[in-house]
Amino acid sequence: MEENQNQPIIKGVFAFDEKGFLYLGAAFFALVAAALAVVFHFVSFEMGWLLTAIAAAIALLFGLAAFIGKLMAKRKRFAVYPDRVEYRGAGQDFVMEVAKIKILKSGNGSVVMLGDEAGHTVEGLLNADDIGRAIKVLLTPAPIPEPEEPGPIQYANLAIEELRSAKKLYDDGLISEHDYEEKKRQYLDSASELFIDSAGGSEISKE
């Protein structure tokens, strides 16, 4: 049971600049800087080097932002367990018991969990909707199974069954006639007193 509690039901998938706009911006300004460098090599312009440097600096900033963002996204960890949710990353680590979640909202890349004492929001998730559904399942109480209707109770007279067994032993010559008559007397005396419940396996004495 404890091992199952330590296995996550679902893990968060974080994304940063999923469409790669930052990398595209870095590439664009790098091309601009290269083009300006070529143009100003042949055309004399007093501020040409400054424009080229600005374009190159912008390209570098875009590239650094994309690299750092991707690195931070990989370091984040959000997992849903049967009894808790855990988040690690961005200096906002937390563990929240599922039973303490009172309000849950998910969508648009974020999951919001509010309790009586604390609230947490995890953003930048590609599978926020899936995580929300998984937590909702954990918050939904399991249905109580309806008791099964008992089947028909069948009674068999235990004394008669024993008498039949004794008769077979006598017919096979395994017991004497005296032993058989003694057993017959005992079983006939109790024939109406003892029954067995074949459905539940318990003996019932008849008052």
C-alpha positions as CSV (number, residue, x, y, z in Angstrom):
1,M,0.0,0.0,0.0
2,E,2.8,2.4,0.9
3,E,4.6,1.6,-2.3
4,N,1.5,2.6,-4.3
5,Q,1.3,5.9,-2.4
6,N,4.8,6.7,-3.6
7,Q,4.0,6.1,-7.3
8,P,2.7,9.3,-9.0
9,I,-0.5,9.0,-10.8
10,I,0.4,11.8,-13.3
11,K,3.4,14.2,-13.7
12,G,3.3,17.8,-14.9
13,V,4.8,18.7,-18.2
14,F,6.2,22.2,-18.2
15,A,6.8,24.3,-21.2
16,F,8.6,27.5,-21.8
17,D,8.3,29.3,-25.2
18,E,6.8,26.2,-26.7
19,K,6.6,27.7,-30.1
20,G,10.2,28.9,-30.0
21,F,9.5,32.6,-30.4
22,L,12.6,33.5,-28.4
23,Y,14.8,31.4,-30.5
24,L,13.2,32.8,-33.6
25,G,13.9,36.3,-32.3
26,A,17.5,35.4,-31.6
27,A,17.9,34.1,-35.0
28,F,16.2,37.1,-36.7
29,F,18.4,39.7,-34.9
30,A,21.5,37.6,-35.5
31,L,20.7,37.8,-39.2
32,V,20.1,41.5,-39.0
33,A,23.4,42.0,-37.2
34,A,25.2,40.0,-39.9
35,A,23.4,41.8,-42.7
36,L,24.3,45.2,-41.2
37,A,27.9,44.1,-40.8
38,V,28.1,43.2,-44.5
39,V,26.3,46.4,-45.6
40,F,28.4,48.8,-43.5
41,H,31.6,47.0,-44.6
42,F,30.9,48.3,-48.1
43,V,28.9,51.5,-47.2
44,S,30.5,54.0,-44.9
45,F,28.1,55.0,-42.1
46,E,29.3,56.7,-38.9
47,M,26.9,54.8,-36.6
48,G,27.0,51.5,-38.5
49,W,29.0,49.6,-35.9
50,L,26.6,50.8,-33.2
51,L,23.5,49.5,-35.0
52,T,25.3,46.2,-35.7
53,A,26.2,45.9,-32.0
54,I,22.7,46.6,-30.9
55,A,21.2,44.0,-33.2
56,A,23.8,41.4,-32.0
57,A,23.1,42.3,-28.4
58,I,19.4,41.8,-28.9
59,A,20.0,38.5,-30.5
60,L,22.1,37.4,-27.6
61,L,19.5,38.5,-25.1
62,F,16.8,36.5,-26.9
63,G,19.1,33.4,-27.0
64,L,19.9,33.7,-23.3
65,A,16.3,34.2,-22.3
66,A,15.3,31.1,-24.3
67,F,18.1,29.0,-22.8
68,I,17.5,30.0,-19.2
69,G,13.8,29.5,-19.5
70,K,14.1,26.1,-21.0
71,L,16.6,25.1,-18.2
72,M,14.2,26.3,-15.5
73,A,11.3,24.5,-17.0
74,K,13.3,21.2,-16.9
75,R,14.1,21.7,-13.3
76,K,10.5,22.0,-12.3
77,R,8.6,19.0,-11.0
78,F,4.9,18.6,-10.3
79,A,3.5,15.2,-9.5
80,V,0.1,14.0,-8.3
81,Y,0.1,11.0,-5.8
82,P,-2.9,9.1,-4.4
83,D,-2.7,11.1,-1.2
84,R,-0.9,14.4,-2.0
85,V,0.5,16.7,-4.7
86,E,4.1,17.8,-4.8
87,Y,5.8,20.7,-6.5
88,R,9.5,21.5,-6.8
89,G,11.0,24.4,-8.6
90,A,11.3,28.2,-8.8
91,G,11.7,28.5,-5.0
92,Q,8.1,27.7,-4.3
93,D,8.3,24.1,-3.2
94,F,5.2,22.7,-1.5
95,V,3.4,19.5,-0.6
96,M,-0.4,19.5,-0.2
97,E,-2.6,16.7,0.9
98,V,-5.3,15.8,-1.5
99,A,-7.9,15.7,1.3
100,K,-7.2,19.3,2.1
101,I,-8.0,20.6,-1.4
102,K,-11.4,22.4,-1.2
103,I,-11.4,24.3,-4.5
104,L,-9.7,23.1,-7.7
105,K,-9.5,24.9,-11.0
106,S,-7.5,23.9,-14.0
107,G,-7.0,25.2,-17.5
108,N,-5.1,27.6,-19.6
109,G,-1.8,26.0,-18.5
110,S,-2.3,26.3,-14.8
111,V,-3.7,24.4,-11.8
112,V,-5.1,26.2,-8.8
113,M,-5.6,24.4,-5.5
114,L,-7.1,26.1,-2.5
115,G,-7.6,24.7,1.0
116,D,-8.7,26.1,4.4
117,E,-5.1,27.1,5.3
118,A,-3.2,27.4,2.1
119,G,-3.5,27.8,-1.6
120,H,-1.1,27.0,-4.5
121,T,-1.0,27.8,-8.2
122,V,1.2,25.9,-10.7
123,E,1.6,27.6,-14.1
124,G,3.2,26.7,-17.4
125,L,1.7,23.2,-17.6
126,L,1.0,21.6,-21.0
127,N,-1.2,19.0,-19.4
128,A,-3.0,21.2,-16.8
129,D,-6.4,19.8,-17.9
130,D,-5.3,16.2,-17.4
131,I,-3.8,17.0,-14.0
132,G,-7.1,18.7,-13.0
133,R,-9.1,15.6,-14.0
134,A,-6.8,13.3,-12.1
135,I,-7.1,15.3,-8.9
136,K,-10.9,15.5,-9.3
137,V,-11.0,11.7,-9.4
138,L,-9.1,11.6,-6.1
139,L,-11.4,14.1,-4.5
140,T,-14.6,12.2,-5.6
141,P,-15.6,9.7,-2.9
142,A,-15.7,6.1,-4.0
143,P,-19.3,4.8,-4.4
144,I,-20.5,2.6,-1.6
145,P,-21.4,-0.8,-3.1
146,E,-25.0,-1.9,-2.4
147,P,-25.2,-5.1,-0.3
148,E,-25.9,-8.1,-2.4
149,E,-29.3,-9.8,-1.8
150,P,-28.8,-13.1,0.0
151,G,-29.4,-16.1,-2.2
152,P,-32.0,-18.8,-1.3
153,I,-31.0,-20.8,1.8
154,Q,-30.9,-24.5,1.2
155,Y,-31.1,-26.8,4.2
156,A,-29.9,-30.4,4.2
157,N,-30.5,-32.7,7.2
158,L,-27.1,-33.5,8.5
159,A,-28.2,-36.5,10.4
160,I,-29.7,-38.2,7.4
161,E,-26.5,-37.6,5.4
162,E,-24.5,-39.3,8.2
163,L,-27.0,-42.2,8.3
164,R,-26.5,-42.7,4.5
165,S,-22.7,-42.8,5.0
166,A,-23.1,-45.3,7.8
167,K,-25.4,-47.5,5.6
168,K,-22.7,-47.5,2.9
169,L,-20.0,-48.5,5.4
170,Y,-22.3,-51.4,6.6
171,D,-23.0,-52.5,3.0
172,D,-19.3,-52.5,2.2
173,G,-18.6,-54.6,5.3
174,L,-16.5,-52.0,7.1
175,I,-18.7,-51.9,10.2
176,S,-20.8,-54.5,11.9
177,E,-24.6,-54.7,12.0
178,H,-24.5,-53.8,15.7
179,D,-22.4,-50.7,15.0
180,Y,-24.8,-49.7,12.1
181,E,-27.9,-50.1,14.3
182,E,-26.3,-48.0,17.0
183,K,-25.4,-45.3,14.6
184,K,-28.9,-45.5,13.1
185,R,-30.5,-45.0,16.5
186,Q,-28.3,-42.0,17.3
187,Y,-28.9,-40.3,13.9
188,L,-32.6,-40.9,13.8
189,D,-32.9,-39.4,17.3
190,S,-31.2,-36.2,16.1
191,A,-32.7,-36.1,12.6
192,S,-35.0,-33.3,13.4
193,E,-32.7,-31.4,15.6
194,L,-29.6,-30.4,13.5
195,F,-29.5,-28.7,10.1
196,I,-26.7,-27.2,8.1
197,D,-26.9,-24.0,6.1
198,S,-25.3,-24.9,2.8
199,A,-25.3,-21.2,1.7
200,G,-23.3,-19.8,4.7
201,G,-21.7,-23.0,5.9
202,S,-22.9,-22.7,9.5
203,E,-24.9,-25.2,11.5
204,I,-28.3,-24.2,12.8
205,S,-30.0,-26.0,15.7
206,K,-33.8,-26.2,15.6
207,E,-35.5,-25.2,18.8
